[in-house]
Amino acid sequence: MALISIILGLFLDRTFRHLHDLRDMTWFEFYTQAILRFTAKLIPPLQFIIILAAPVLLLFVIQMFLHNFLFNLPGFIFGVMVFIYCLGPACLSTDIEAYIHARTLGDEDEALHYAGTITDSAASTSPDQQTSDVTRAILHVANERIFATIFWFVLLGPFGAMTYRLISELSKQIEYNELAEFSAFIHSIMAWIPARMLATGYALTGNFDSAYHAYKDRAITSDITQGNIEVLVSTGLGAMRNLDLENETSKIYAAQALVMRGIIVWIGMLAVMTLGGIFN
């Protein structure tokens, strides 16, 4: 069921773009603020646990209740809905296409907007630097937007995917400095294995030798979040080495294609394990 849920979820996410508007996490921001009014004096780890307890436990109870109920059809539909909700916050392919379209039309303001959306930071106004930043960002945000969600969905079902997404959202609420830092730390740990799995997918579907040497020569850092980024970007750029790229936007297409191949490799592995009875 996990395999079918993932394939269907990715297809629906890619086909019906209005679904992206349904991923509104405003409720979680208000919920967090309400909880923090009563837990302001507690240390961040306790705040973290209290904030997540209600939503993730509720989801877990629903998941367990629907398990094997009516041939697991309600559970399957619920799983697909939660999986789609936890992707993103927007479709990466849609953002990439919008950026390339803006660059093609010469609309620098629109290109700057979508570059910032992809890189999740203020984008450079220099076209060459902007394209380079977007290319690098694609290689690592694919883990956050897509692959890590797949990983936790396979491992723990809707409960795992939602837990990962809520922790990710909590880490972005920077107005709560210590809580956001603690959440970012937990988030980086949860992203550690998926990041290396996706990087392996890059190496297997690209220039393996260059990817391996780029991985070995990457910058080493004690920051887990930055380490995850370095692994994905270094391995991805290495895997793309020696490609015949006609222009700067070709790099973006190449990065997008590498991401999809890397994800497909692991979905294929999941299919094999499903057929072998390891997952169902």
Backbone bond lengths (Angstrom), bond angles and torsions (degrees), N, CA, C in turn:
res aa  C-N    CA-C-N  psi(-1)  N-CA   C-N-CA  omega(-1)  CA-C   N-CA-C  phi
1 M - - - 1.465 - - 1.529 112.38 -
2 A 1.337 116.48 -36.09 1.462 119.82 -178.99 1.521 110.59 -60.60
3 L 1.337 116.52 -42.68 1.462 120.92 -179.50 1.522 111.00 -61.51
4 I 1.324 116.57 -48.55 1.468 120.70 -178.70 1.519 110.26 -64.51
5 S 1.335 116.74 -40.61 1.468 120.93 179.40 1.526 110.84 -60.60
6 I 1.327 116.86 -42.95 1.466 121.36 -179.12 1.526 111.30 -66.63
7 I 1.320 116.60 -47.54 1.472 120.41 -179.41 1.521 110.32 -62.27
8 L 1.330 116.61 -45.85 1.467 120.55 179.42 1.522 111.05 -65.53
9 G 1.323 116.48 -42.03 1.461 120.38 179.79 1.518 112.41 -62.37
10 L 1.328 117.44 -44.25 1.468 121.42 178.72 1.527 110.86 -65.36
11 F 1.329 116.37 -38.45 1.476 120.45 178.50 1.529 111.05 -64.89
12 L 1.319 116.88 -47.75 1.463 120.93 -179.68 1.523 111.18 -64.32
13 D 1.333 116.30 -39.42 1.460 120.72 179.34 1.522 111.05 -63.40
14 R 1.304 116.10 -37.69 1.471 121.00 -178.39 1.522 111.93 -78.05
15 T 1.330 116.68 -32.65 1.464 121.14 -173.37 1.522 112.59 -86.75
16 F 1.331 116.08 -44.48 1.463 120.20 -175.97 1.530 108.98 -105.73
17 R 1.329 114.33 91.18 1.467 119.32 -172.06 1.518 113.18 -70.98
18 H 1.334 117.37 -19.45 1.462 119.11 178.77 1.525 111.39 -68.41
19 L 1.352 116.91 -13.85 1.462 119.83 176.97 1.522 111.33 -64.43
20 H 1.351 116.60 -24.90 1.457 120.49 -179.14 1.529 111.20 -62.01
21 D 1.348 115.66 -30.81 1.463 119.84 -178.84 1.527 112.11 -70.11
22 L 1.337 116.64 -17.37 1.460 120.51 -178.71 1.526 112.12 -83.03
23 R 1.337 116.79 -8.16 1.465 120.04 -178.71 1.524 110.98 -86.61
24 D 1.287 116.00 52.88 1.461 121.10 -178.89 1.529 109.14 -86.24
25 M 1.341 116.40 116.37 1.462 121.23 -179.24 1.536 111.88 -100.11
26 T 1.340 115.78 16.46 1.464 119.02 -179.79 1.520 111.24 -59.07
27 W 1.326 115.85 -36.15 1.472 120.09 -179.60 1.528 110.80 -57.78
28 F 1.343 116.33 -37.06 1.458 119.69 -178.05 1.520 111.48 -71.29
29 E 1.338 116.63 -33.25 1.461 120.39 176.70 1.529 110.54 -64.64
30 F 1.339 116.33 -46.33 1.465 120.30 178.91 1.529 110.63 -64.68
31 Y 1.315 115.51 -39.91 1.465 121.08 179.33 1.538 110.17 -62.35
32 T 1.339 116.01 -44.91 1.467 121.09 179.11 1.518 111.00 -61.00
33 Q 1.326 115.93 -45.12 1.467 120.16 179.35 1.522 111.17 -60.82
34 A 1.328 116.71 -40.85 1.469 120.85 -179.87 1.532 111.26 -64.36
35 I 1.323 116.59 -43.04 1.473 120.50 -179.81 1.526 110.58 -66.73
36 L 1.315 116.60 -39.85 1.470 120.13 -176.66 1.522 112.94 -68.20
37 R 1.321 116.65 -20.17 1.466 119.12 175.97 1.531 111.00 -63.79
38 F 1.325 114.79 -30.35 1.466 120.10 -177.58 1.530 112.96 -99.50
39 T 1.330 116.24 -10.55 1.474 119.13 -175.77 1.522 112.05 -122.51
40 A 1.314 116.60 19.96 1.472 121.35 -174.07 1.524 113.08 -58.21
41 K 1.338 116.93 -30.57 1.467 120.18 -175.81 1.523 113.05 -90.66
42 L 1.317 117.41 -2.97 1.457 120.98 -179.62 1.522 110.97 -83.51
43 I 1.315 116.22 158.33 1.471 120.37 178.21 1.536 108.57 -73.97
44 P 1.345 118.44 152.59 1.466 122.50 -175.98 1.534 115.92 -50.66
45 P 1.348 119.32 -42.76 1.472 117.59 179.94 1.529 113.41 -59.17
46 L 1.347 116.84 -38.71 1.460 120.37 178.12 1.523 110.80 -69.57
47 Q 1.320 117.01 -40.90 1.466 120.64 176.22 1.528 110.36 -59.86
48 F 1.298 114.82 -43.33 1.469 122.09 179.71 1.533 110.79 -57.72
49 I 1.327 116.34 -48.07 1.469 121.37 -178.62 1.523 111.06 -65.74
50 I 1.335 116.94 -44.24 1.466 120.75 -178.40 1.526 111.30 -64.21
51 I 1.335 116.76 -41.65 1.468 121.03 -179.49 1.529 111.37 -63.36
52 L 1.312 116.25 -43.60 1.462 119.88 -175.73 1.524 113.45 -81.00
53 A 1.319 116.98 -22.59 1.465 120.67 -171.86 1.520 113.20 -54.13
54 A 1.332 117.29 -53.42 1.472 120.45 -173.71 1.535 112.66 -64.01
55 P 1.349 119.28 -54.13 1.471 118.05 -177.19 1.527 114.50 -64.84
56 V 1.341 117.95 -40.69 1.465 118.73 -176.65 1.528 111.43 -75.07
57 L 1.330 117.30 -33.99 1.460 119.75 177.33 1.524 110.85 -69.05
58 L 1.333 116.55 -38.48 1.462 120.70 176.46 1.526 110.39 -61.31
59 L 1.325 115.70 -44.21 1.461 119.91 179.06 1.526 110.93 -64.74
60 F 1.312 116.35 -39.82 1.462 120.68 179.74 1.526 110.78 -63.58
61 V 1.320 117.33 -42.28 1.466 121.48 179.10 1.530 110.53 -62.79
62 I 1.340 116.71 -43.75 1.467 120.75 178.35 1.528 110.27 -62.53
63 Q 1.334 115.82 -43.85 1.464 120.66 179.59 1.523 111.24 -60.26
64 M 1.320 117.28 -43.97 1.462 121.22 179.82 1.525 111.67 -68.85
65 F 1.337 116.71 -37.74 1.464 121.04 -179.83 1.529 111.12 -64.77
66 L 1.343 116.51 -38.97 1.463 120.57 -176.61 1.526 112.97 -82.52
67 H 1.335 116.56 -11.11 1.462 120.11 -177.67 1.530 110.50 -62.65
68 N 1.330 115.80 122.84 1.471 123.75 179.59 1.525 113.78 63.03
69 F 1.345 116.91 15.19 1.463 120.90 176.85 1.530 109.49 -86.71
70 L 1.328 117.04 127.16 1.475 122.39 -178.29 1.529 110.84 51.39
71 F 1.325 115.08 53.64 1.470 122.47 178.83 1.529 112.30 61.48
72 N 1.325 115.72 23.66 1.466 123.85 177.08 1.529 113.23 67.99
73 L 1.338 118.66 12.87 1.461 120.80 179.63 1.530 112.34 -65.52
74 P 1.366 119.14 -47.38 1.477 118.35 176.51 1.531 111.95 -60.28
75 G 1.342 116.56 -38.15 1.461 120.20 178.71 1.517 111.82 -64.72
76 F 1.328 116.16 -37.92 1.469 121.12 178.34 1.527 110.75 -64.02
77 I 1.338 116.67 -47.62 1.468 121.16 179.90 1.530 110.14 -62.78
78 F 1.326 116.04 -43.14 1.467 120.88 177.88 1.526 110.57 -60.60
79 G 1.330 116.93 -42.96 1.455 121.35 -179.79 1.516 112.50 -62.50
80 V 1.333 116.76 -43.25 1.469 120.80 178.97 1.530 110.51 -63.05
81 M 1.343 115.53 -42.68 1.471 119.69 -179.24 1.530 111.21 -63.25
82 V 1.330 116.85 -44.71 1.464 120.70 179.89 1.523 110.49 -66.19
83 F 1.332 116.83 -41.07 1.467 121.01 -179.82 1.524 110.85 -60.41
84 I 1.326 116.90 -46.67 1.465 120.95 179.48 1.529 110.34 -62.99
85 Y 1.327 116.10 -40.57 1.465 120.60 -179.59 1.527 111.49 -63.13
86 C 1.330 116.45 -33.22 1.463 120.95 -175.51 1.522 113.28 -86.26
87 L 1.322 118.32 -9.91 1.462 120.54 175.48 1.524 109.14 -73.55
88 G 1.312 115.14 162.49 1.455 117.58 170.84 1.517 115.66 93.59
89 P 1.320 116.84 -145.77 1.461 129.57 33.97 1.518 116.09 -76.28
90 A 1.331 119.03 -14.74 1.464 121.14 176.06 1.522 107.97 -134.34
91 C 1.325 115.72 163.92 1.463 120.49 179.41 1.529 109.50 -69.54
92 L 1.318 117.16 121.64 1.469 121.28 -177.74 1.521 110.79 -61.87
93 S 1.312 117.51 -42.69 1.471 120.77 -179.41 1.522 111.13 -61.13
94 T 1.327 117.10 -38.70 1.466 121.20 179.05 1.520 110.79 -64.28
95 D 1.332 116.67 -43.60 1.466 120.51 178.79 1.531 111.29 -64.83
96 I 1.334 116.40 -39.21 1.470 120.12 178.98 1.520 110.60 -64.65
97 E 1.329 116.40 -45.15 1.466 120.46 179.93 1.530 111.10 -62.64
98 A 1.337 116.30 -39.88 1.463 120.25 179.40 1.529 110.45 -65.43
99 Y 1.339 116.67 -38.85 1.465 120.31 178.96 1.527 111.22 -65.71
100 I 1.319 116.42 -47.25 1.469 120.36 -179.31 1.529 110.39 -64.24
101 H 1.333 116.62 -39.14 1.471 120.64 178.37 1.526 110.12 -61.09
102 A 1.334 116.97 -43.27 1.462 120.80 179.88 1.522 111.00 -65.44
103 R 1.321 116.97 -40.46 1.470 120.78 178.50 1.532 110.40 -65.34
104 T 1.317 116.20 -39.26 1.465 120.54 -179.94 1.525 111.09 -64.10
105 L 1.338 115.66 -39.09 1.468 120.35 -179.96 1.525 112.43 -79.59
106 G 1.330 116.28 -10.93 1.462 120.06 -178.09 1.515 113.22 79.07
107 D 1.333 116.72 18.33 1.464 121.70 178.93 1.536 108.47 -85.63
108 E 1.323 116.16 91.12 1.463 121.13 -173.89 1.527 112.62 -66.31
109 D 1.340 116.98 -35.81 1.463 120.15 -179.79 1.527 111.08 -65.62
110 E 1.319 115.88 -44.36 1.468 120.18 179.40 1.526 110.28 -67.35
111 A 1.329 115.92 -40.21 1.466 119.93 178.18 1.527 110.16 -62.59
112 L 1.331 117.01 -40.87 1.464 121.60 179.06 1.530 110.53 -62.79
113 H 1.327 115.46 -39.22 1.466 120.24 179.94 1.529 110.97 -63.23
114 Y 1.333 116.63 -49.88 1.467 119.93 -177.08 1.525 112.04 -72.64
115 A 1.333 116.24 -29.00 1.463 118.72 174.62 1.528 109.60 -63.71
116 G 1.325 116.58 -41.63 1.460 120.89 177.39 1.517 112.18 -66.02
117 T 1.339 116.33 -34.58 1.464 120.49 177.77 1.520 111.02 -65.39
118 I 1.325 116.32 -40.75 1.472 120.55 -178.35 1.519 111.25 -73.82
119 T 1.342 116.37 -44.75 1.466 119.66 -177.04 1.528 112.57 -81.90
120 D 1.336 116.39 -13.26 1.464 122.17 -178.74 1.527 111.43 58.64
121 S 1.331 114.40 37.38 1.468 120.70 178.45 1.526 108.25 -159.77
122 A 1.314 116.49 174.21 1.459 120.18 176.99 1.533 108.89 -68.93
123 A 1.321 116.82 118.57 1.469 121.16 -175.34 1.522 111.37 -81.01
124 S 1.321 115.74 153.81 1.457 122.04 177.67 1.538 109.83 -70.91
125 T 1.325 115.95 145.26 1.467 119.84 177.34 1.517 111.56 -84.48
126 S 1.326 117.60 -12.31 1.463 121.63 176.41 1.527 108.72 -75.18
127 P 1.328 119.61 120.43 1.466 121.54 -176.11 1.524 113.50 -55.15
128 D 1.339 118.01 -44.43 1.470 120.83 -178.29 1.525 111.18 -65.46
129 Q 1.332 116.65 -46.30 1.460 120.56 179.59 1.523 110.51 -66.60
130 Q 1.312 115.54 -37.59 1.460 120.83 179.31 1.517 110.94 -61.84
131 T 1.326 116.68 -45.79 1.462 121.32 178.96 1.517 111.33 -63.27
132 S 1.336 115.96 -40.50 1.463 120.20 177.93 1.522 110.93 -63.26
133 D 1.336 116.11 -43.15 1.471 120.39 179.62 1.522 111.21 -64.07
134 V 1.319 116.75 -41.01 1.470 121.40 -179.93 1.529 110.16 -65.73
135 T 1.338 116.13 -42.25 1.468 120.29 179.40 1.527 111.05 -59.98
136 R 1.322 115.84 -46.54 1.466 120.75 179.38 1.527 110.92 -64.94
137 A 1.331 115.54 -40.35 1.468 119.35 -178.29 1.521 111.44 -64.85
138 I 1.323 117.32 -39.58 1.465 120.82 -179.71 1.522 110.36 -55.89
139 L 1.326 115.70 -40.25 1.465 120.50 -175.29 1.530 112.60 -67.09
140 H 1.332 117.46 -28.09 1.476 117.23 -179.27 1.527 113.83 -106.10
141 V 1.347 118.53 -29.13 1.472 117.79 179.26 1.525 111.01 -72.83
142 A 1.342 117.21 -18.32 1.469 119.99 176.60 1.525 110.66 -60.32
143 N 1.320 116.36 -31.02 1.461 119.65 177.80 1.525 110.48 -69.28
144 E 1.317 116.00 -44.55 1.464 120.95 -178.95 1.527 111.22 -68.42
145 R 1.318 116.52 -45.23 1.463 120.48 -173.84 1.529 113.43 -78.92
146 I 1.337 116.71 -30.70 1.465 118.40 -171.92 1.522 113.07 -127.27
147 F 1.345 117.22 -62.60 1.456 119.43 -163.46 1.520 114.12 -70.24
148 A 1.331 118.23 -41.01 1.466 119.53 179.76 1.525 110.69 -63.07
149 T 1.325 116.63 -35.03 1.465 120.41 175.78 1.522 110.32 -63.82
150 I 1.337 116.85 -42.80 1.461 120.80 176.84 1.527 110.15 -60.50
151 F 1.326 116.24 -45.71 1.463 121.29 -177.84 1.525 111.34 -57.56
152 W 1.326 117.06 -50.82 1.464 120.12 -177.06 1.520 112.27 -73.28
153 F 1.323 116.56 -26.82 1.465 119.67 175.15 1.523 109.94 -67.80
154 V 1.328 117.01 -43.10 1.462 120.91 177.93 1.517 110.71 -64.00
155 L 1.331 115.84 -40.89 1.468 120.65 -175.13 1.530 112.73 -72.45
156 L 1.352 116.41 -46.36 1.467 120.05 -172.28 1.523 114.11 -127.59
157 G 1.325 117.21 7.02 1.455 119.53 179.66 1.525 111.97 75.82
158 P 1.349 117.68 -161.40 1.475 121.74 179.99 1.526 112.41 -54.24
159 F 1.324 116.91 -35.48 1.464 122.01 177.83 1.532 111.02 -57.15
160 G 1.332 117.09 -45.43 1.461 121.55 -179.39 1.510 112.64 -66.97
161 A 1.338 116.59 -44.18 1.464 120.62 -179.35 1.519 111.33 -63.83
162 M 1.337 116.64 -43.18 1.461 119.86 -178.95 1.529 111.43 -69.41
163 T 1.320 117.12 -38.74 1.466 119.73 177.79 1.520 110.41 -59.96
164 Y 1.336 116.50 -44.70 1.465 120.53 178.83 1.523 110.91 -61.36
165 R 1.336 116.82 -44.42 1.465 119.70 -177.00 1.519 111.52 -67.56
166 L 1.327 118.00 -40.51 1.466 120.16 -179.54 1.527 111.19 -66.64
167 I 1.323 117.02 -38.59 1.463 120.29 177.33 1.529 109.89 -65.05
168 S 1.324 116.41 -39.48 1.459 120.95 176.84 1.531 110.59 -60.66
169 E 1.330 116.31 -44.85 1.465 120.53 179.45 1.526 111.18 -65.28
170 L 1.323 116.57 -39.01 1.463 120.96 179.98 1.529 110.72 -64.20
171 S 1.324 116.42 -34.66 1.468 120.27 -179.74 1.526 112.30 -69.80
172 K 1.343 116.62 -16.88 1.464 120.63 -178.87 1.518 112.66 -92.26
173 Q 1.320 117.74 -8.17 1.464 121.42 -179.13 1.534 108.93 -83.90
174 I 1.337 113.95 73.47 1.461 121.49 -169.90 1.523 113.62 -68.71
175 E 1.341 117.22 -10.35 1.466 118.01 177.33 1.531 111.13 -68.01
176 Y 1.344 115.37 -17.74 1.465 120.48 175.20 1.530 107.54 -108.39
177 N 1.333 115.85 81.62 1.461 121.96 -167.42 1.527 114.62 -51.16
178 E 1.317 117.23 -59.38 1.461 120.29 -174.37 1.526 111.82 -66.64
179 L 1.324 116.84 -40.00 1.473 120.47 178.02 1.523 110.49 -64.75
180 A 1.345 116.93 -42.02 1.460 120.96 179.07 1.529 110.91 -64.34
181 E 1.319 116.89 -39.93 1.470 120.87 178.68 1.526 111.38 -64.48
182 F 1.330 116.11 -43.75 1.466 119.49 178.61 1.527 110.32 -64.88
183 S 1.322 116.93 -42.09 1.466 121.49 179.02 1.525 110.76 -63.65
184 A 1.331 116.64 -39.83 1.464 121.20 178.56 1.522 110.78 -63.62
185 F 1.332 116.13 -36.45 1.462 120.82 178.08 1.535 110.73 -64.95
186 I 1.329 117.26 -47.55 1.467 121.31 178.26 1.525 110.13 -63.62
187 H 1.327 115.51 -41.13 1.467 120.31 179.25 1.524 110.87 -61.22
188 S 1.319 117.22 -42.58 1.470 120.79 -179.09 1.529 111.39 -65.12
189 I 1.334 116.49 -34.82 1.473 120.23 176.64 1.531 110.51 -66.71
190 M 1.342 116.01 -42.14 1.463 120.23 179.43 1.531 111.86 -67.49
191 A 1.334 116.30 -26.23 1.469 120.61 -179.65 1.524 112.43 -88.60
192 W 1.341 117.80 -8.22 1.469 121.97 -172.73 1.530 112.02 -62.74
193 I 1.305 117.94 -53.80 1.468 120.76 -179.20 1.534 111.57 -66.37
194 P 1.349 119.55 -48.54 1.466 118.76 177.56 1.523 113.47 -55.82
195 A 1.351 117.02 -38.37 1.470 120.43 -179.70 1.521 111.03 -60.75
196 R 1.299 117.03 -41.89 1.465 120.80 -178.90 1.528 112.06 -75.99
197 M 1.305 116.48 -30.71 1.470 119.49 174.33 1.526 110.66 -67.00
198 L 1.325 116.20 -44.16 1.463 119.51 179.52 1.522 110.74 -66.71
199 A 1.338 117.29 -39.02 1.466 120.65 176.54 1.527 110.59 -61.05
200 T 1.323 116.30 -38.57 1.467 120.05 175.68 1.516 110.44 -62.84
201 G 1.330 116.51 -38.89 1.464 120.47 175.80 1.514 111.92 -61.25
202 Y 1.351 116.88 -38.61 1.467 120.70 176.28 1.531 110.15 -60.66
203 A 1.327 115.54 -46.88 1.464 120.00 -176.97 1.534 111.42 -64.45
204 L 1.331 116.64 -40.65 1.462 120.73 -176.80 1.522 112.52 -70.57
205 T 1.332 117.25 -25.85 1.471 120.02 -176.29 1.525 112.48 -108.88
206 G 1.332 116.69 4.37 1.460 120.74 178.13 1.518 110.44 -127.35
207 N 1.324 115.86 -148.46 1.458 121.66 177.85 1.530 107.74 -79.52
208 F 1.335 116.76 96.83 1.458 121.21 -171.82 1.528 111.94 -62.28
209 D 1.308 117.64 -44.16 1.461 120.74 -176.34 1.528 110.80 -63.18
210 S 1.329 116.57 -46.20 1.473 120.12 179.53 1.523 111.13 -67.08
211 A 1.327 116.47 -37.21 1.463 120.47 178.83 1.521 110.71 -64.39
212 Y 1.332 115.94 -41.36 1.470 120.39 -179.59 1.528 111.20 -64.70
213 H 1.332 116.73 -44.78 1.466 120.07 -179.79 1.529 110.97 -69.03
214 A 1.339 117.07 -35.40 1.469 120.25 177.37 1.530 110.12 -65.74
215 Y 1.323 116.07 -37.17 1.469 120.45 177.41 1.536 110.08 -64.68
216 K 1.321 117.10 -43.93 1.463 121.10 -179.63 1.531 111.48 -66.09
217 D 1.334 117.23 -34.90 1.462 121.47 -175.15 1.531 113.29 -92.52
218 R 1.325 117.40 5.10 1.461 120.44 -176.54 1.532 110.68 -65.61
219 A 1.320 115.27 160.53 1.473 120.65 176.46 1.522 108.99 -70.19
220 I 1.311 116.17 129.35 1.470 121.59 179.54 1.529 108.87 -94.06
221 T 1.307 116.34 132.93 1.458 121.16 -179.55 1.522 110.11 -139.94
222 S 1.323 115.69 152.40 1.461 120.42 178.06 1.530 111.90 -82.53
223 D 1.337 115.89 -12.80 1.461 121.06 177.62 1.529 108.31 -77.20
224 I 1.333 117.11 116.21 1.470 120.43 -174.95 1.522 111.32 -64.42
225 T 1.330 116.56 -41.27 1.469 120.18 179.53 1.519 110.91 -60.33
226 Q 1.332 115.98 -49.34 1.463 120.16 179.46 1.526 110.76 -65.54
227 G 1.334 116.38 -34.92 1.461 120.26 177.33 1.521 111.77 -62.39
228 N 1.338 116.87 -41.28 1.465 120.65 176.79 1.527 111.39 -61.25
229 I 1.333 115.56 -42.00 1.467 120.91 178.86 1.520 110.53 -63.80
230 E 1.342 116.75 -45.86 1.466 120.95 -179.21 1.525 111.55 -60.32
231 V 1.326 116.59 -41.85 1.472 120.47 179.26 1.526 110.69 -60.20
232 L 1.320 116.30 -48.00 1.464 120.74 -176.66 1.529 112.33 -69.13
233 V 1.321 116.19 -44.74 1.468 119.65 -177.27 1.526 110.84 -70.06
234 S 1.315 117.42 -47.40 1.467 120.57 -178.56 1.529 111.29 -62.08
235 T 1.317 116.38 -48.33 1.465 120.04 -179.60 1.518 110.74 -65.38
236 G 1.340 116.57 -41.23 1.463 120.05 179.87 1.512 112.96 -63.36
237 L 1.331 117.15 -46.87 1.469 120.20 178.77 1.524 110.59 -64.77
238 G 1.331 116.61 -36.46 1.463 119.56 176.37 1.517 111.36 -64.23
239 A 1.318 116.73 -41.01 1.465 120.91 179.66 1.522 111.81 -66.22
240 M 1.339 116.78 -25.46 1.468 121.04 -179.97 1.521 112.39 -89.43
241 R 1.327 117.59 -3.86 1.460 120.68 -176.24 1.526 111.35 -64.22
242 N 1.316 115.71 146.70 1.475 124.18 178.82 1.520 113.38 72.43
243 L 1.355 117.54 9.67 1.459 119.65 174.51 1.525 109.06 -75.13
244 D 1.311 116.63 146.34 1.462 121.72 178.87 1.523 108.48 -84.69
245 L 1.333 116.29 89.54 1.461 121.76 -176.28 1.525 109.33 -100.76
246 E 1.332 115.81 121.28 1.458 120.98 -174.34 1.527 112.50 -74.31
247 N 1.313 117.05 -36.96 1.464 120.71 -177.81 1.521 110.00 -150.06
248 E 1.330 115.36 -176.35 1.461 120.31 -175.92 1.526 112.09 -65.14
249 T 1.345 117.11 -40.30 1.468 119.22 -179.58 1.526 111.43 -67.60
250 S 1.339 117.12 -21.31 1.462 119.77 176.19 1.522 110.73 -63.82
251 K 1.329 116.75 -31.22 1.467 120.62 177.17 1.532 110.74 -63.86
252 I 1.332 114.20 -38.31 1.466 118.71 -179.79 1.520 110.06 -67.48
253 Y 1.335 116.54 -44.52 1.467 120.09 176.95 1.525 110.46 -60.43
254 A 1.335 116.30 -40.78 1.468 120.70 -179.55 1.524 111.03 -64.56
255 A 1.347 116.49 -41.71 1.464 120.65 178.31 1.523 110.75 -65.01
256 Q 1.327 116.38 -42.00 1.461 120.59 178.49 1.524 111.27 -62.18
257 A 1.329 115.76 -43.67 1.467 120.45 179.60 1.527 111.00 -65.68
258 L 1.329 116.66 -39.00 1.469 120.61 178.96 1.524 110.76 -63.57
259 V 1.320 116.41 -42.49 1.462 120.81 177.79 1.523 110.85 -58.92
260 M 1.331 116.09 -47.58 1.463 119.27 -178.20 1.522 111.42 -64.99
261 R 1.329 117.00 -38.81 1.476 119.50 178.21 1.530 110.32 -65.75
262 G 1.337 116.01 -41.01 1.459 120.05 179.59 1.517 111.90 -62.21
263 I 1.330 117.06 -40.32 1.464 121.52 178.25 1.520 110.78 -69.37
264 I 1.338 116.23 -41.76 1.467 120.48 -179.21 1.527 111.42 -62.56
265 V 1.331 116.53 -36.02 1.471 119.97 177.46 1.523 110.26 -56.06
266 W 1.323 116.49 -46.77 1.472 119.74 -176.95 1.519 112.35 -76.06
267 I 1.334 117.46 -29.80 1.465 119.17 173.58 1.527 109.14 -66.54
268 G 1.349 115.68 -37.39 1.463 119.88 175.17 1.520 111.66 -62.84
269 M 1.336 116.05 -40.77 1.469 120.13 176.53 1.520 110.81 -62.68
270 L 1.338 116.17 -40.33 1.462 120.55 177.69 1.526 110.42 -62.82
271 A 1.350 116.40 -38.55 1.466 120.01 178.42 1.527 110.70 -62.50
272 V 1.331 116.10 -42.80 1.468 120.42 178.78 1.520 110.59 -62.90
273 M 1.336 116.31 -44.09 1.469 119.83 -179.89 1.524 111.45 -67.57
274 T 1.336 116.35 -32.95 1.461 120.03 177.20 1.526 109.90 -65.70
275 L 1.319 115.99 -45.24 1.463 120.04 178.47 1.527 110.51 -64.14
276 G 1.332 116.64 -30.58 1.454 120.67 179.19 1.513 113.48 -82.14
277 G 1.339 116.26 -3.75 1.456 120.23 176.91 1.500 114.99 86.34
278 I 1.354 117.54 6.97 1.464 120.26 -179.99 1.528 109.92 -73.96
279 F 1.358 115.90 -42.77 1.466 121.28 173.52 1.509 107.82 -119.49
280 N 1.328 115.55 154.38 1.466 119.41 175.63 1.519 110.47 -137.81
